[in-house]
Amino acid sequence: MTDRPWFTHYDEGVPRSLRPYPEHTLIDVLRETVKSGRGDDPALLFQGSTITYRQLDEQSSAFASALVAAGVRKGDRVVIVMPNSPQMVIAEFGIWKAGGVVVPINPLYTGHELEYAISECGAETAVVLSLFYGKVCEARGNTPLKRVVVSNIKEYLPSVKRVLFTLLKEAKEGHRAQLLPGDFGMQAMIAAHAGRSPAGIRVSHDDPAVFMFSGGTTGKPKCAIGRHQAMVISGMQLSRWFGVVLSSREDSIILNMPLFHVYGQLGIMTAGLVRNYPLILVPNPKDIDGLLNLIKSVRPAVLPGVPTLFNALAAHPKLQKDHALLKSLKLIVSGASPLHLETRQRFESMTGAQIIEAYGMTESMLASVCTPVLGTRKNGAVGVPGPDVDVRIVDADDSRLLLEPGVVGEVLLQAPQLMEGYWNNPAETEGMLRDGWLHTGDLGYLDEDGFLFIVDRKKDLIKPSGFQVWPREVEEVISTHPSVLEVGVAGVPDDRKGEAVKAWVVLRQGCELSVGEVQELCRKDLAAYKVPNHVEFREALPKSHIGKVLRRQLVEEHNGKGS
């Protein structure tokens, strides 16, 4: 990578390469921050509470010692079922220090989905918020789970808020949990092991650090393996990209992107930790009113988001009344799904702020393509590859054929932090990683300046509001209804979500079924964002010559109808 056309579009101060990368883990990054004299600086901000780097280091070491004493061994996978919160970050560092692998799981998963995820990664230990303890307990009987560690959200609230929460919300909202024999309270574990660290555990930069669930090339979610050094590399790349407008002594980042998603986990969190930007933890990213109040009071410098968020913000009465609410922001980042030009222009004209886009994926461990923060923006482009990230466009049917600028093909990524592969799935790994290049399954092109344009997806992955929905998952649920003969599921354009889930259903002769009944069936086994927004009943589904349902044709017909 001595010469690439996109290098001339880097902002001043952003290097072409950050090699050689240190053989470090985020554990090393945290310890060095404490040793450097910044141990008492804020690392995490949450609902008026501050957790310093020293507290994060000490509490995670105590938790690691407790996990080892409870039976966690090096290489063990430990699932976390929590929203963004101090206890989630402390749990992650504790798991890493114990030699374990963090497996963050969406707390909105149904019991059925939790069962699958826990079984897929083979976890024997779970760390959960008390609100989700009952759901995890219901699922555990059909999984390898042996022990569950429970934390209450109030444990890191300021004292006054903690009292009010206990009196007014804890029991009413389901946060009070009675632990089963053999399960643990997280705070009790930390207190019992205060001042201790696990002995004799060496965590290497090449060890697995995180399993992130992704669909890959088929419908069933799989665990993409990210190394410890991959997290450091991602943090270094993004923090240097953002650093042209940020100061680590003054600026903070809102961490509203869920940590079970690669955007929050390997993007925003790592960038904050590597360059010591305090992270403002937001447990409920859908609370737009609360987010605006938080921005007004804490005055962060960076707001990451997805197109859905910017649509919601632009429509919110508070922002329409006071466009200056976001004036503290130096940087707004949109990722995880396509940002429509209309959305960007409407939001920017209202607030005076500027949105940059970012493109990456779970399997790339967020080897990002980003819009230059201060430089050139091109309508429709997601940006240029970051330091040490290489992109090529190849023929979608023959990856040996490299395509010229402006020609659409499959997007391939190369970077030092790509996933190691899928856990226990060599066939799928081989389909994604070939000769050091990640085959994204996305279709796009590079222009003469090296800007990347994403025009379509080779895969059928649906991304409503940046979440991942695999059509086969939804199809399998709908097909369980006795009235359903055939079903096809795909993503269709949606102004609010970017994409919406749509199901096309063929009923058995003489049977009846309503849209509401299909949606209710899905709600029982699927997270809310996977439930079809649209259901269309048809006489037949278009198929290929081998009988495969042609999802792309269904989408084309939907778009042609304008429905």
Buried (B, 14 or more C-beta within 10 A) or exposed (E): EEEBBBBEBBBEEBEBEBEEBBEBBBBBBBBEBBEEEBBEBBBBBBBEBBBBBBBBBBBBBBBBBBBBBBEBEBEBBBBBBBBBBBBBBBBBBBBBBBBBBBBBBBBBBBBBBBBBBBBBBBBBBBBBBBBBBBBBBBBBEBBEBBBBBBBBBBBBBEEEBBEBBBEEBBEEEEBBBEBEEEBBBBBEBBEBBEEBBBEEBEBEBEBBBBBBBBBBBBBBBBBBBBBBBBBBBBBBBBBBBBBBBBEBEEBBBBBBBBBBBBBBBBBBBBBBBBBBBBBBBBBEBEEBEBBBEBBBEBBBBBBBBBBBBBBBBBEBEEBEEEEEBBBBBBBBBBBBBBBBEEBBEBBBEBBEBBBBBBBBBBBBBBBBBBBBBBBBBBEEBBBBBBBBBBBBBBBBEEBEEEBEEEEBBBBBBBBBBBBBBBBEBEEBBEBBBEEEBBBBBBBBBBBEBBBBBBEEBBBBBBBBBBBBBBBEBBBBBBEEBEEBBBBBBBBBEBEBBBBBBBBBBBBEEEEEBEBEEBBEBBBEBBBEBBBBBBBBBBEEBBEEEEEEBBBEBBBEBBEEEEE
